[in-house]
Amino acid sequence: MQPFVEEGRLLERSYETINNSINDFVFIEEDNQIIACAGLKLYQEENVGEIYAVVVSKKFHNTDTSTRLMELLIDKASRLNLSSVFALSKYGGRFFFRFEFIESELSSLPKSRQKSYDYVRKSDIYSRHI
């Protein structure tokens, strides 16, 4: 994750934050190395999930790794019986559109997530029904 944080493409998260939310994450490994990961945070009251911290090692860009990662996330959301998922991204439009996401409005997010939206970063919002 760190190279993407340094590029400004991913928000920095402390080890403690990641450790406390480790059950949110799905991982893809190759040769006992994590090559891709992403989190799925639950908003149980609204029955939706937020996809976040989507990362694929640069060595595995332009492979099917990102597709496999998204399939894992959608499968997890489906197993949790979520009605939809959303993601905030500055750089992911084409990526999310490949997986049937649409651009959404801030008002479509859970109230608690609306309150924590970063107006300086101005991330685009993508959502998809499950």
N, CA, C and O atoms as a MOPAC input file, in Angstrom:
PM7 MOZYME 1SCF
protein

 N      0.80600 1    -1.18700 1     0.00000 1
 C      0.00000 1     0.00000 1     0.00000 1
 C      0.85800 1     1.26400 1     0.00000 1
 O      0.47200 1     2.28800 1    -0.56400 1
 N      2.01700 1     1.18100 1     0.63400 1
 C      2.83100 1     2.38000 1     0.85300 1
 C      3.20900 1     3.12400 1    -0.42000 1
 O      3.13800 1     4.35300 1    -0.43000 1
 N      3.61200 1     2.44100 1    -1.50600 1
 C      3.95400 1     3.19800 1    -2.72200 1
 C      2.77900 1     4.04000 1    -3.23100 1
 O      2.98200 1     5.13000 1    -3.76600 1
 N      1.56500 1     3.54200 1    -3.06600 1
 C      0.38900 1     4.27600 1    -3.53500 1
 C      0.05300 1     5.43400 1    -2.60200 1
 O     -0.48200 1     6.45100 1    -3.04200 1
 N      0.36300 1     5.28600 1    -1.32700 1
 C      0.20800 1     6.39200 1    -0.37400 1
 C      1.17500 1     7.50900 1    -0.75300 1
 O      0.80200 1     8.68100 1    -0.79100 1
 N      2.42800 1     7.12800 1    -1.03400 1
 C      3.45400 1     8.11500 1    -1.39000 1
 C      3.10300 1     8.86700 1    -2.67300 1
 O      3.45200 1    10.03900 1    -2.81700 1
 N      2.41200 1     8.20100 1    -3.60700 1
 C      1.99600 1     8.84500 1    -4.85300 1
 C      0.75100 1     9.71400 1    -4.65600 1
 O      0.37500 1    10.47000 1    -5.55300 1
 N      0.11100 1     9.61000 1    -3.49000 1
 C     -1.11000 1    10.36500 1    -3.22900 1
 C     -2.35600 1     9.70800 1    -3.79100 1
 O     -3.42600 1    10.31800 1    -3.81100 1
 N     -2.23000 1     8.48300 1    -4.24200 1
 C     -3.35900 1     7.76400 1    -4.83200 1
 C     -4.19100 1     7.03500 1    -3.77900 1
 O     -5.33300 1     6.65400 1    -4.03800 1
 N     -3.62700 1     6.84500 1    -2.61200 1
 C     -4.29400 1     6.10500 1    -1.54800 1
 C     -4.08800 1     6.85400 1    -0.24400 1
 O     -3.01000 1     7.38800 1     0.01300 1
 N     -5.12100 1     6.88900 1     0.56900 1
 C     -5.00600 1     7.54900 1     1.86400 1
 C     -4.13700 1     6.73000 1     2.80400 1
 O     -4.18600 1     5.50000 1     2.80500 1
 N     -3.35300 1     7.41800 1     3.59100 1
 C     -2.48900 1     6.73400 1     4.55200 1
 C     -3.32500 1     6.20400 1     5.70200 1
 O     -4.22200 1     6.87900 1     6.20700 1
 N     -3.01300 1     4.98700 1     6.10000 1
 C     -3.66100 1     4.35400 1     7.23800 1
 C     -2.58200 1     3.79700 1     8.13900 1
 O     -1.61300 1     3.20000 1     7.67100 1
 N     -2.75300 1     3.99300 1     9.42100 1
 C     -1.75900 1     3.50000 1    10.36700 1
 C     -1.83700 1     1.97500 1    10.46100 1
 O     -2.84400 1     1.36400 1    10.10200 1
 N     -0.76500 1     1.38600 1    10.94500 1
 C     -0.74300 1    -0.05600 1    11.17400 1
 C     -1.89400 1    -0.43800 1    12.10200 1
 O     -2.56700 1    -1.44500 1    11.87900 1
 N     -2.11900 1     0.36200 1    13.13600 1
 C     -3.18600 1     0.08600 1    14.09200 1
 C     -4.55800 1     0.11400 1    13.41300 1
 O     -5.39600 1    -0.74900 1    13.67100 1
 N     -4.78300 1     1.09400 1    12.55500 1
 C     -6.05800 1     1.18700 1    11.83500 1
 C     -6.26900 1    -0.03900 1    10.96800 1
 O     -7.35100 1    -0.62600 1    10.97300 1
 N     -5.24400 1    -0.43000 1    10.22500 1
 C     -5.34800 1    -1.61300 1     9.36300 1
 C     -5.56800 1    -2.85700 1    10.21000 1
 O     -6.42100 1    -3.68600 1     9.89200 1
 N     -4.80700 1    -2.98800 1    11.28000 1
 C     -4.92600 1    -4.15300 1    12.15500 1
 C     -6.33200 1    -4.25400 1    12.75100 1
 O     -6.88400 1    -5.35000 1    12.85700 1
 N     -6.91100 1    -3.11600 1    13.14000 1
 C     -8.25000 1    -3.11100 1    13.73500 1
 C     -9.35000 1    -3.42400 1    12.72000 1
 O    -10.45300 1    -3.81700 1    13.09900 1
 N     -9.05000 1    -3.25200 1    11.44300 1
 C    -10.06700 1    -3.52100 1    10.41800 1
 C     -9.63400 1    -4.65200 1     9.48000 1
 O    -10.12700 1    -4.74200 1     8.35500 1
 N     -8.73700 1    -5.49600 1     9.92300 1
 C     -8.17500 1    -6.54700 1     9.06800 1
 C     -9.25600 1    -7.47100 1     8.51000 1
 O     -9.10500 1    -8.00000 1     7.41000 1
 N    -10.34100 1    -7.66900 1     9.25500 1
 C    -11.41100 1    -8.53900 1     8.76500 1
 C    -12.18900 1    -7.92700 1     7.61000 1
 O    -12.94500 1    -8.62600 1     6.93600 1
 N    -12.01400 1    -6.62600 1     7.37300 1
 C    -12.62700 1    -5.97700 1     6.20900 1
 C    -11.96400 1    -6.43700 1     4.91200 1
 O    -12.59300 1    -6.41200 1     3.85400 1
 N    -10.71300 1    -6.85200 1     4.98300 1
 C     -9.88800 1    -7.02000 1     3.79100 1
 C    -10.00800 1    -8.38000 1     3.13000 1
 O    -10.17600 1    -9.41100 1     3.78200 1
 N     -9.91400 1    -8.33900 1     1.80800 1
 C     -9.70300 1    -9.53100 1     1.00200 1
 C     -8.30800 1    -9.38900 1     0.39900 1
 O     -7.84200 1    -8.27700 1     0.14700 1
 N     -7.65500 1   -10.50900 1     0.17400 1
 C     -6.26700 1   -10.51800 1    -0.29100 1
 C     -6.10000 1   -11.49600 1    -1.43800 1
 O     -6.81600 1   -12.49200 1    -1.53600 1
 N     -5.15000 1   -11.19700 1    -2.29700 1
 C     -4.69400 1   -12.14700 1    -3.30600 1
 C     -3.20600 1   -12.32500 1    -3.07200 1
 O     -2.45500 1   -11.35600 1    -2.95800 1
 N     -2.79800 1   -13.57700 1    -3.00100 1
 C     -1.38600 1   -13.89600 1    -2.75700 1
 C     -0.78900 1   -14.63700 1    -3.94400 1
 O     -1.47900 1   -15.34700 1    -4.67700 1
 N      0.48900 1   -14.45200 1    -4.10600 1
 C      1.26300 1   -15.23100 1    -5.05900 1
 C      2.64200 1   -15.44300 1    -4.46000 1
 O      3.28400 1   -14.49300 1    -4.01200 1
 N      3.09600 1   -16.68200 1    -4.45100 1
 C      4.39200 1   -17.02800 1    -3.85800 1
 C      4.51000 1   -16.49000 1    -2.43200 1
 O      5.53800 1   -15.92700 1    -2.05500 1
 N      3.44900 1   -16.66700 1    -1.64500 1
 C      3.40100 1   -16.24900 1    -0.23900 1
 C      3.58500 1   -14.74800 1    -0.03000 1
 O      3.99400 1   -14.31600 1     1.04700 1
 N      3.28300 1   -13.95600 1    -1.05700 1
 C      3.33200 1   -12.50100 1    -0.97100 1
 C      1.94400 1   -11.95500 1    -1.30100 1
 O      1.28600 1   -12.43000 1    -2.22600 1
 N      1.51000 1   -10.96300 1    -0.54600 1
 C      0.25300 1   -10.29900 1    -0.88600 1
 C      0.52100 1    -9.40800 1    -2.09100 1
 O      1.38600 1    -8.53300 1    -2.05200 1
 N     -0.24000 1    -9.64400 1    -3.17400 1
 C     -0.04700 1    -8.84900 1    -4.39400 1
 C     -1.21500 1    -7.89700 1    -4.63700 1
 O     -1.13000 1    -7.00200 1    -5.47700 1
 N     -2.30400 1    -8.09700 1    -3.89800 1
 C     -3.47200 1    -7.22400 1    -4.04600 1
 C     -4.33300 1    -7.32900 1    -2.79900 1
 O     -4.42200 1    -8.38600 1    -2.17300 1
 N     -4.96400 1    -6.21500 1    -2.44900 1
 C     -5.88300 1    -6.23800 1    -1.31800 1
 C     -6.86100 1    -5.08200 1    -1.43800 1
 O     -6.62700 1    -4.11400 1    -2.16200 1
 N     -7.95800 1    -5.20700 1    -0.71200 1
 C     -8.95900 1    -4.14500 1    -0.62900 1
 C     -9.84500 1    -4.43100 1     0.56800 1
 O    -10.01300 1    -5.57800 1     0.98100 1
 N    -10.40700 1    -3.36500 1     1.11300 1
 C    -11.30100 1    -3.50200 1     2.25800 1
 C    -12.75300 1    -3.33700 1     1.85500 1
 O    -13.06600 1    -2.69900 1     0.84900 1
 N    -13.63200 1    -3.91900 1     2.65000 1
 C    -15.07000 1    -3.75600 1     2.48900 1
 C    -15.64000 1    -3.44100 1     3.87000 1
 O    -15.83100 1    -4.33100 1     4.69900 1
 N    -15.90800 1    -2.15500 1     4.09600 1
 C    -16.43900 1    -1.69800 1     5.38000 1
 C    -17.95500 1    -1.76300 1     5.34800 1
 O    -18.58700 1    -1.31900 1     4.38900 1
 N    -18.53400 1    -2.31900 1     6.40400 1
 C    -19.98400 1    -2.47500 1     6.47200 1
 C    -20.65600 1    -1.28300 1     7.13300 1
 O    -20.17400 1    -0.73300 1     8.12400 1
 N    -21.76200 1    -0.91300 1     6.56000 1
 C    -22.68200 1     0.06100 1     7.15800 1
 C    -23.98600 1    -0.71200 1     7.34800 1
 O    -24.88400 1    -0.67800 1     6.50600 1
 N    -24.05900 1    -1.41000 1     8.48300 1
 C    -25.14200 1    -2.36600 1     8.69400 1
 C    -26.52200 1    -1.72500 1     8.69000 1
 O    -27.47600 1    -2.30400 1     8.17000 1
 N    -26.63200 1    -0.54800 1     9.26100 1
 C    -27.94500 1     0.10000 1     9.32700 1
 C    -28.52400 1     0.32200 1     7.93400 1
 O    -29.73100 1     0.18500 1     7.73400 1
 N    -27.66700 1     0.66600 1     6.96900 1
 C    -28.11100 1     0.92300 1     5.60100 1
 C    -27.97600 1    -0.30700 1     4.70600 1
 O    -28.42600 1    -0.29200 1     3.56000 1
 N    -27.35900 1    -1.37400 1     5.22500 1
 C    -27.14000 1    -2.61400 1     4.49100 1
 C    -26.29700 1    -2.39400 1     3.22700 1
 O    -26.58200 1    -2.96600 1     2.17500 1
 N    -25.26700 1    -1.56500 1     3.34400 1
 C    -24.36100 1    -1.30000 1     2.23500 1
 C    -22.91400 1    -1.46300 1     2.71200 1
 O    -22.64400 1    -1.51400 1     3.91200 1
 N    -22.00800 1    -1.54200 1     1.76200 1
 C    -20.59100 1    -1.65100 1     2.07200 1
 C    -19.78200 1    -0.65200 1     1.28600 1
 O    -20.13800 1    -0.27400 1     0.17000 1
 N    -18.67900 1    -0.22800 1     1.88900 1
 C    -17.75300 1     0.68200 1     1.21700 1
 C    -16.48500 1    -0.07800 1     0.84400 1
 O    -15.81100 1    -0.64300 1     1.70400 1
 N    -16.17600 1    -0.08400 1    -0.42700 1
 C    -14.92500 1    -0.65800 1    -0.91300 1
 C    -13.85900 1     0.41400 1    -0.77000 1
 O    -14.03700 1     1.54200 1    -1.23000 1
 N    -12.75500 1     0.06300 1    -0.13600 1
 C    -11.70200 1     1.05800 1     0.09100 1
 C    -10.32600 1     0.40900 1     0.03800 1
 O    -10.19500 1    -0.81300 1     0.10800 1
 N     -9.31900 1     1.23900 1    -0.08500 1
 C     -7.91100 1     0.80600 1    -0.08600 1
 C     -7.65700 1    -0.29400 1    -1.12500 1
 O     -7.02700 1    -1.30900 1    -0.82900 1
 N     -8.15100 1    -0.07700 1    -2.32400 1
 C     -7.95300 1    -1.04100 1    -3.41500 1
 C     -6.53800 1    -0.87400 1    -3.94800 1
 O     -6.16800 1     0.18800 1    -4.44700 1
 N     -5.75400 1    -1.93900 1    -3.83400 1
 C     -4.34800 1    -1.87900 1    -4.24600 1
 C     -3.94800 1    -3.17400 1    -4.94400 1
 O     -4.22600 1    -4.27200 1    -4.46200 1
 N     -3.29300 1    -3.02000 1    -6.08700 1
 C     -2.68400 1    -4.13900 1    -6.79900 1
 C     -1.22500 1    -3.78200 1    -7.01300 1
 O     -0.92000 1    -2.71000 1    -7.53700 1
 N     -0.32500 1    -4.66100 1    -6.61500 1
 C      1.10400 1    -4.43800 1    -6.80600 1
 C      1.38000 1    -4.05800 1    -8.25800 1
 O      0.81100 1    -4.63900 1    -9.18300 1
 N      2.25100 1    -3.08700 1    -8.44300 1
 C      2.53600 1    -2.60100 1    -9.80000 1
 C      3.00800 1    -3.71200 1   -10.72800 1
 O      2.77100 1    -3.65300 1   -11.93400 1
 N      3.66900 1    -4.71700 1   -10.18100 1
 C      4.12300 1    -5.84100 1   -11.00700 1
 C      2.95100 1    -6.62300 1   -11.60000 1
 O      3.11900 1    -7.37100 1   -12.56400 1
 N      1.77200 1    -6.44700 1   -11.02300 1
 C      0.61000 1    -7.20900 1   -11.45700 1
 C     -0.45100 1    -6.33600 1   -12.11800 1
 O     -1.58600 1    -6.77400 1   -12.30600 1
 N     -0.08800 1    -5.09700 1   -12.47400 1
 C     -0.99200 1    -4.27200 1   -13.25700 1
 C     -1.11500 1    -4.88900 1   -14.65100 1
 O     -0.19800 1    -5.55800 1   -15.12700 1
 N     -2.24200 1    -4.65800 1   -15.28700 1
 C     -2.50900 1    -5.18800 1   -16.62600 1
 C     -2.50800 1    -6.70900 1   -16.67200 1
 O     -2.14400 1    -7.32600 1   -17.67300 1
 N     -2.92400 1    -7.28500 1   -15.56200 1
 C     -3.17600 1    -8.72900 1   -15.50300 1
 C     -4.62500 1    -8.85900 1   -15.05300 1
 O     -5.33300 1    -7.85700 1   -14.94900 1
 N     -5.06100 1   -10.04800 1   -14.79400 1
 C     -6.44200 1   -10.21000 1   -14.31400 1
 C     -6.55200 1   -10.04900 1   -12.80000 1
 O     -7.60300 1   -10.33600 1   -12.22600 1
 N     -5.49800 1    -9.60000 1   -12.15400 1
 C     -5.48200 1    -9.48800 1   -10.69400 1
 C     -6.54200 1    -8.52300 1   -10.18700 1
 O     -7.22700 1    -8.83400 1    -9.21300 1
 N     -6.70100 1    -7.37500 1   -10.80800 1
 C     -7.71300 1    -6.42100 1   -10.34500 1
 C     -9.11800 1    -6.98400 1   -10.53400 1
 O    -10.00200 1    -6.73100 1    -9.71500 1
 N     -9.32800 1    -7.73700 1   -11.59700 1
 C    -10.62900 1    -8.37500 1   -11.80800 1
 C    -10.88500 1    -9.40000 1   -10.71600 1
 O    -11.97900 1    -9.44900 1   -10.15400 1
 N     -9.89300 1   -10.21200 1   -10.41200 1
 C    -10.03800 1   -11.21000 1    -9.34100 1
 C    -10.31800 1   -10.53000 1    -8.00600 1
 O    -11.12700 1   -11.01700 1    -7.21700 1
 N     -9.65200 1    -9.40800 1    -7.75100 1
 C     -9.85400 1    -8.68100 1    -6.49900 1
 C    -11.28900 1    -8.15900 1    -6.41100 1
 O    -11.93900 1    -8.30900 1    -5.37700 1
 N    -11.77800 1    -7.56100 1    -7.47000 1
 C    -13.14700 1    -7.05200 1    -7.45600 1
 C    -14.14800 1    -8.19300 1    -7.31400 1
 O    -15.15400 1    -8.04700 1    -6.61800 1
 N    -13.89100 1    -9.31200 1    -7.95500 1
 C    -14.77700 1   -10.47200 1    -7.81000 1
 C    -14.83400 1   -10.93700 1    -6.35600 1
 O    -15.90100 1   -11.30100 1    -5.86300 1
 N    -13.69600 1   -10.92800 1    -5.67200 1
 C    -13.67000 1   -11.29500 1    -4.25000 1
 C    -14.50200 1   -10.32200 1    -3.42000 1
 O    -15.23400 1   -10.73700 1    -2.52100 1
 N    -14.39200 1    -9.03800 1    -3.71600 1
 C    -15.15200 1    -8.02200 1    -2.98300 1
 C    -16.65600 1    -8.16700 1    -3.21800 1
 O    -17.44200 1    -8.12500 1    -2.27100 1
 N    -17.05300 1    -8.33700 1    -4.47000 1
 C    -18.46900 1    -8.48100 1    -4.80100 1
 C    -19.02000 1    -9.77100 1    -4.18600 1
 O    -20.14600 1    -9.79500 1    -3.68900 1
 N    -18.23100 1   -10.82400 1    -4.22200 1
 C    -18.65200 1   -12.08900 1    -3.61000 1
 C    -18.83600 1   -11.92200 1    -2.10200 1
 O    -19.81200 1   -12.41500 1    -1.53600 1
 N    -17.91300 1   -11.23900 1    -1.46300 1
 C    -18.02800 1   -10.99800 1    -0.02200 1
 C    -19.27900 1   -10.17800 1     0.27700 1
 O    -20.01700 1   -10.49600 1     1.20900 1
 N    -19.52300 1    -9.13800 1    -0.49700 1
 C    -20.71900 1    -8.30800 1    -0.30700 1
 C    -21.98200 1    -9.13600 1    -0.50000 1
 O    -22.95400 1    -8.96700 1     0.23500 1
 N    -21.97300 1   -10.01200 1    -1.46500 1
 C    -23.12000 1   -10.87400 1    -1.72400 1
 C    -23.34900 1   -11.84200 1    -0.56100 1
 O    -24.48500 1   -12.02900 1    -0.12500 1
 N    -22.27100 1   -12.45700 1    -0.05700 1
 C    -22.39300 1   -13.37900 1     1.07900 1
 C    -22.91000 1   -12.66300 1     2.32500 1
 O    -23.55500 1   -13.27800 1     3.17400 1
 N    -22.62600 1   -11.35900 1     2.43500 1
 C    -23.10300 1   -10.56400 1     3.56400 1
 C    -24.51000 1   -10.00700 1     3.32300 1
 O    -25.04700 1    -9.26800 1     4.14800 1
 N    -25.09200 1   -10.37400 1     2.18400 1
 C    -26.44200 1    -9.93700 1     1.80300 1
 C    -26.57800 1    -8.40800 1     1.74300 1
 O    -27.62900 1    -7.86100 1     2.07800 1
 N    -25.51600 1    -7.73100 1     1.31800 1
 C    -25.58900 1    -6.27800 1     1.17200 1
 C    -26.42600 1    -5.94000 1    -0.05700 1
 O    -26.44200 1    -6.68800 1    -1.03400 1
 N    -27.11500 1    -4.81700 1     0.00300 1
 C    -27.91900 1    -4.40600 1    -1.14600 1
 C    -27.07200 1    -3.69400 1    -2.19400 1
 O    -27.37500 1    -3.73700 1    -3.38600 1
 N    -25.99900 1    -3.03400 1    -1.73500 1
 C    -25.13200 1    -2.31800 1    -2.66400 1
 C    -23.77300 1    -2.07100 1    -2.01600 1
 O    -23.57600 1    -2.26200 1    -0.81600 1
 N    -22.85100 1    -1.63800 1    -2.86400 1
 C    -21.52400 1    -1.22900 1    -2.40400 1
 C    -21.20400 1     0.10800 1    -3.05900 1
 O    -21.76600 1     0.46100 1    -4.09700 1
 N    -20.29400 1     0.84100 1    -2.43400 1
 C    -19.84000 1     2.09700 1    -3.02200 1
 C    -18.35200 1     2.23700 1    -2.78200 1
 O    -17.77300 1     1.56300 1    -1.93000 1
 N    -17.74400 1     3.12900 1    -3.55100 1
 C    -16.31700 1     3.41200 1    -3.40500 1
 C    -16.09300 1     4.88400 1    -3.70000 1
 O    -16.79100 1     5.47700 1    -4.52200 1
 N    -15.12400 1     5.46300 1    -3.02900 1
 C    -14.69900 1     6.83800 1    -3.28900 1
 C    -13.30400 1     6.77400 1    -3.87700 1
 O    -12.43000 1     6.09100 1    -3.34500 1
 N    -13.09600 1     7.47900 1    -4.96600 1
 C    -11.79600 1     7.41600 1    -5.62900 1
 C    -11.52200 1     8.68100 1    -6.41600 1
 O    -12.42500 1     9.27600 1    -7.00300 1
 N    -10.27500 1     9.07600 1    -6.41800 1
 C     -9.81900 1    10.18200 1    -7.26400 1
 C     -9.36500 1     9.66100 1    -8.62200 1
 O     -9.25800 1    10.43200 1    -9.57700 1
 N     -9.09700 1     8.36600 1    -8.71800 1
 C     -8.42600 1     7.85000 1    -9.91200 1
 C     -9.08800 1     6.61400 1   -10.51700 1
 O     -8.52900 1     6.00900 1   -11.43200 1
 N    -10.25700 1     6.22800 1   -10.03000 1
 C    -10.75900 1     4.91400 1   -10.39200 1
 C    -11.93500 1     4.82400 1   -11.31600 1
 O    -12.52100 1     3.74800 1   -11.42800 1
 N    -12.32000 1     5.88800 1   -11.98800 1
 C    -13.51600 1     5.85000 1   -12.80200 1
 C    -13.57800 1     4.69100 1   -13.77800 1
 O    -14.51600 1     3.89400 1   -13.74000 1
 N    -12.60100 1     4.59200 1   -14.63700 1
 C    -12.60900 1     3.51000 1   -15.64000 1
 C    -12.62300 1     2.14900 1   -14.97400 1
 O    -13.31200 1     1.23400 1   -15.42500 1
 N    -11.85600 1     2.01900 1   -13.89300 1
 C    -11.80100 1     0.74100 1   -13.18000 1
 C    -13.18700 1     0.34600 1   -12.67600 1
 O    -13.64100 1    -0.76900 1   -12.93000 1
 N    -13.85200 1     1.23800 1   -11.97200 1
 C    -15.15200 1     0.89600 1   -11.39900 1
 C    -16.21900 1     0.70500 1   -12.47000 1
 O    -17.08700 1    -0.15400 1   -12.31500 1
 N    -16.17900 1     1.47000 1   -13.53700 1
 C    -17.16100 1     1.30800 1   -14.60500 1
 C    -17.07800 1    -0.08800 1   -15.21900 1
 O    -18.08900 1    -0.62900 1   -15.66700 1
 N    -15.87900 1    -0.67300 1   -15.24200 1
 C    -15.71000 1    -2.03700 1   -15.77800 1
 C    -16.52800 1    -3.05500 1   -14.99700 1
 O    -16.83200 1    -4.13400 1   -15.50700 1
 N    -16.88400 1    -2.71800 1   -13.76800 1
 C    -17.58300 1    -3.65900 1   -12.88900 1
 C    -19.00400 1    -3.19400 1   -12.56600 1
 O    -19.54200 1    -3.48700 1   -11.49800 1
 N    -19.59400 1    -2.46600 1   -13.50900 1
 C    -20.99700 1    -2.06100 1   -13.43400 1
 C    -21.30400 1    -1.05500 1   -12.32700 1
 O    -22.44000 1    -0.97500 1   -11.85900 1
 N    -20.31000 1    -0.29700 1   -11.91100 1
 C    -20.54500 1     0.80600 1   -10.98100 1
 C    -21.02200 1     2.00600 1   -11.79000 1
 O    -20.72800 1     2.12500 1   -12.97900 1
 N    -21.75000 1     2.87700 1   -11.14100 1
 C    -22.16800 1     4.13100 1   -11.74900 1
 C    -21.71100 1     5.27300 1   -10.85200 1
 O    -21.48500 1     5.07900 1    -9.65800 1
 N    -21.57700 1     6.45400 1   -11.42400 1
 C    -21.25300 1     7.61500 1   -10.59400 1
 C    -22.46100 1     7.95500 1    -9.74800 1
 O    -23.59900 1     7.88800 1   -10.21400 1
 N    -22.21000 1     8.31900 1    -8.50600 1
 C    -23.28500 1     8.60200 1    -7.56000 1
 C    -23.04600 1     9.93300 1    -6.87600 1
 O    -21.97300 1    10.52800 1    -6.98300 1
 N    -24.05200 1    10.37600 1    -6.18100 1
 C    -24.00800 1    11.63900 1    -5.44700 1
 C    -23.66200 1    11.38700 1    -3.97900 1
 O    -23.89200 1    10.30100 1    -3.44700 1
 N    -23.11600 1    12.39500 1    -3.35200 1
 C    -22.79500 1    12.32000 1    -1.93400 1
 C    -24.02300 1    11.91700 1    -1.11300 1
 O    -23.90100 1    11.16900 1    -0.14300 1
 N    -25.18200 1    12.40100 1    -1.49200 1
 C    -26.41500 1    12.10800 1    -0.75000 1
 C    -26.78600 1    10.62500 1    -0.77000 1
 O    -27.61700 1    10.18900 1     0.02500 1
 N    -26.17900 1     9.84600 1    -1.67000 1
 C    -26.47500 1     8.41300 1    -1.73900 1
 C    -25.71300 1     7.60800 1    -0.69400 1
 O    -26.02500 1     6.43900 1    -0.46700 1
 N    -24.71900 1     8.22000 1    -0.05700 1
 C    -23.90500 1     7.52300 1     0.93600 1
 C    -24.62300 1     7.45700 1     2.27500 1
 O    -25.50400 1     8.26900 1     2.55700 1
 N    -24.24000 1     6.47900 1     3.10400 1
 C    -24.77600 1     6.45700 1     4.47200 1
 C    -24.48900 1     7.79600 1     5.16000 1
 O    -23.46200 1     8.42300 1     4.89900 1
 N    -25.38000 1     8.22100 1     6.01900 1
 C    -25.24700 1     9.52900 1     6.68900 1
 C    -23.89600 1     9.67300 1     7.37600 1
 O    -23.26200 1    10.72400 1     7.28700 1
 N    -23.44900 1     8.61400 1     8.06600 1
 C    -22.16700 1     8.72000 1     8.76900 1
 C    -21.01500 1     8.92000 1     7.79600 1
 O    -20.03700 1     9.59500 1     8.11700 1
 N    -21.12900 1     8.33100 1     6.59700 1
 C    -20.05900 1     8.49400 1     5.60100 1
 C    -20.14500 1     9.86400 1     4.94500 1
 O    -19.12000 1    10.44100 1     4.58000 1
 N    -21.34200 1    10.38500 1     4.79300 1
 C    -21.48800 1    11.74100 1     4.26600 1
 C    -20.77600 1    12.73900 1     5.17900 1
 O    -20.12500 1    13.67100 1     4.70800 1
 N    -20.90600 1    12.53400 1     6.47300 1
 C    -20.29600 1    13.45100 1     7.44300 1
 C    -18.77400 1    13.41300 1     7.39600 1
 O    -18.11800 1    14.41000 1     7.69900 1
 N    -18.20700 1    12.26400 1     7.01700 1
 C    -16.74500 1    12.16100 1     6.99600 1
 C    -16.15000 1    12.37500 1     5.60500 1
 O    -14.94500 1    12.20900 1     5.41500 1
 N    -16.98300 1    12.74100 1     4.63600 1
 C    -16.49300 1    12.98600 1     3.27300 1
 C    -15.47300 1    14.12200 1     3.29100 1
 O    -15.69000 1    15.14700 1     3.93700 1
 N    -14.36900 1    13.93800 1     2.58500 1
 C    -13.28900 1    14.91600 1     2.53000 1
 C    -13.51300 1    15.87100 1     1.35000 1
 O    -13.23300 1    15.52900 1     0.20100 1
 N    -14.01600 1    17.05900 1     1.64800 1
 C    -14.31600 1    18.02900 1     0.59200 1
 C    -13.06100 1    18.59600 1    -0.05100 1
 O    -13.13100 1    19.12900 1    -1.15900 1
 N    -11.92500 1    18.49700 1     0.60500 1
 C    -10.66600 1    18.95300 1     0.00700 1
 C    -10.21300 1    17.95100 1    -1.05400 1
 O     -9.80300 1    18.34200 1    -2.14700 1
 N    -10.28600 1    16.67300 1    -0.73300 1
 C     -9.88300 1    15.62200 1    -1.66800 1
 C    -10.85700 1    15.50700 1    -2.84400 1
 O    -10.44800 1    15.22000 1    -3.96900 1
 N    -12.13300 1    15.73100 1    -2.58200 1
 C    -13.18500 1    15.69700 1    -3.60600 1
 C    -13.19300 1    14.40600 1    -4.41900 1
 O    -13.20400 1    14.43600 1    -5.64900 1
 N    -13.18900 1    13.29300 1    -3.73300 1
 C    -13.23800 1    12.00000 1    -4.41400 1
 C    -14.55400 1    11.82400 1    -5.15000 1
 O    -15.59800 1    12.30100 1    -4.70400 1
 N    -14.49300 1    11.13400 1    -6.28200 1
 C    -15.69700 1    10.75000 1    -6.99800 1
 C    -16.31000 1     9.55700 1    -6.27100 1
 O    -15.61200 1     8.78500 1    -5.61300 1
 N    -17.62200 1     9.42400 1    -6.40200 1
 C    -18.35700 1     8.36500 1    -5.71600 1
 C    -18.92100 1     7.41700 1    -6.76700 1
 O    -19.56100 1     7.84200 1    -7.72800 1
 N    -18.67300 1     6.13100 1    -6.56800 1
 C    -19.15500 1     5.09200 1    -7.47700 1
 C    -19.96800 1     4.10300 1    -6.65900 1
 O    -19.60600 1     3.78400 1    -5.52700 1
 N    -21.06500 1     3.61600 1    -7.22700 1
 C    -21.87500 1     2.63900 1    -6.50300 1
 C    -22.37800 1     1.56400 1    -7.44800 1
 O    -22.42000 1     1.73700 1    -8.66600 1
 N    -22.75500 1     0.45600 1    -6.84600 1
 C    -23.24100 1    -0.68500 1    -7.61100 1
 C    -24.19700 1    -1.48500 1    -6.73700 1
 O    -23.94000 1    -1.68800 1    -5.55100 1
 N    -25.30300 1    -1.93900 1    -7.32800 1
 C    -26.21800 1    -2.84400 1    -6.62200 1
 C    -25.63000 1    -4.24800 1    -6.64900 1
 O    -24.94000 1    -4.63400 1    -7.59200 1
 N    -25.91300 1    -4.98600 1    -5.61600 1
 C    -25.43700 1    -6.37700 1    -5.52400 1
 C    -26.57300 1    -7.31800 1    -5.90500 1
 O    -26.39500 1    -8.53600 1    -5.89700 1

